[in-house]
Every structure is written in structure tokens, then in C-alpha cells.
Amino acid sequence: MIQKHPICPQRVRRIPSQFSWVDHRLVRDRHIECCSHPAAALYLFLTTVADHQGLSYYSDPSLMTRLSMDVSTLSSARQNLIRIGLIAYESPLYQVLSLEPFPQTDHAPRVARSMGPMDQPVHIGQILRRMIGESS
């Protein structure tokens, strides 16, 4: 049996106070507006199958079959969810993340590990300093 440990322990999801396992903040805080349709389908599937810590490990072939996606669509959906901070992924383990604000800790890069340098958030001050030639 695979030993599961949260990929991002500071963002383990909790059952929200409203009557629903899918947190209303997904809509209220407009996270859903950043999801492609395949990403929303993948997110719904992962929230449905995940354990109490938001963890699940479905293989790509199984997800592609269950969600009627090809490998490219699944990969794109996964990257979409990682980029907007709804899931963490370390093959084969998925973690559906809490919708609480993301804490700034040494563990924060683990969520963004799959992002390329251009996909990671950068503070506007850093951009402006780079533009005028100051070091950050």
C-alpha cells in the first residue's frame, strides 16, 4: 500500500462550515473562473475521491478514462489547477488544497514545483526594480 503524506501540509483542507464538501469559496472567491472546463472536471473528481486530507492517487490512464480526456488535456488541466493553487501534485499523489490564503513558508515552493519560472507569481516591486536595473 502506498504511504500517503500531504504534499503541502499547511494547506490540508477542512470540511467547510456550509453543507457541502466542495467549498463555496471556490465560487465566492472566484477560483472557478480561473479553471478551464477540463480543470474544473478534474477538480470535482479529485474532491470527490480524496481522503480527509485531500489526498488521492489516481493514475493518468485511470483519470483519462474516467474523465474522457486525452493525455494533453489532462496535463493541461492539472497544470491549470496547480497554477491557480487548487491542487498540489507529486506523481502519483494529488492533494486538493485548502482555499485558505496561502501561507508564506519555506514549504510554499512545493506547491509551485511544477511551474516554470514564468508561471510563478512575482511581486510588482521586484518587476519594477528589475526594469530600472536594481537588484532584488
N, C-alpha and C positions, 0 to 999 in steps of 0.2 A: 504494500500500500504506500502511496506517495505521502510523504510528510509535508503538510501544508503549513506555511508560516506567512503572515501578512507581508506583502511586498512593501507596503507603506504603513507601518503600524500606527502612526499618528493620525491616519485618516480611516480607521476602521469604521464602517458605517454602523449606525444605530437605528433601531426602529423609530420612525418619526412619530410625533405625538398625534397626528391626524390618523384616521383609519385608512391606512394604505401602506404597503411596503415600498412602493415607488414614492419617493419623497416629493411632496408638492412643490418644493423649491426648484425641482427640475423645470417646471413651467414658470412659477412665480419669479424666479431669479433669471429666467430666460436662457438657461443652459440648453434647452431643447432646440432653440432657434439656431444654435451653432452646429447641430447634428445633421448630417445627410440622412436620407431615408434608411440606407443600409446601416449607418451607425446607430440610429435610433432602434432599429430591429435588433442589432447585436446587443445594445444596452438593455433592452427589455428582456432578451433571452438570458443575459448574464445576471440581471437582478432576480430573475425567476429561479435560476438553478443554483445560485450562490448560497454558501452556508452562512452562519450567523456573523462571520467576519467579512463577508463579501467575497469569499474565495471560491473559485471553481477552476477546473482544468478539463476543458473540452478540447479535443484535437481540432486542427484546422479542417481535416476531412469531415469530421462529425458536424462541426459548425456550418460548413458549406452545404452539407446535405440538409440539415435541419432548417437552415435559413435561405435555401435556394440561392446561394451566392457562389461565384467563381473565386479563385484564389486572389485575383486582383481586387475584386470588390471587398472581400473580407479584409484583406490587408489595409486597404484604404479606410474602411470603416473603423478598424482597430486604431489606426493612426489618428483618425479624427477624434476618437474618444480619449486617447492618450493626450493629444494636443490640447484639448479643452479641459483636461483634468478630471474626467469622469471615471476613468479606469487606470490601473497600473497593469503592466504585463511583463512577465519574465517567463518565457516559454518553458513549460506548457501552462503556467499558472496565471490566471486573471484575478484581479482584485477590483471589485466595484468600490469606488472611494466615497467617503462621506462628502456631503455637499457643504460641510462647514468650511469657512475660509481656510485656505491652505497655510499651515504654519511654516515660518521660515526657519528651518533647522538644517543641520548637516545631512539629514536624510532626504531633503527635498529633491536633490538631483536624481534619486532612484525613480521617481515618477516620470521624469523627463528623459530618462536614459535613452529611449528610442528616438528622441527628437534630434534632428540635425541642428547645427549651430544657428541657422537662420530661423528655426521654428521656436526657439526658446525666448521667453519674454525678456526684454531689456528695459531698464528704467530710462525714461526720456532724458534724464540728466546725463546718463552715460553716452547716449547718442549725440547729444549736443556737445559734450566735451570732446568726443572723437572728431566731430565735424570741425571744431576750432583748433584741434591739434593738441589738446591737453591729454595727459594720461589719466586713466580712470582709477 
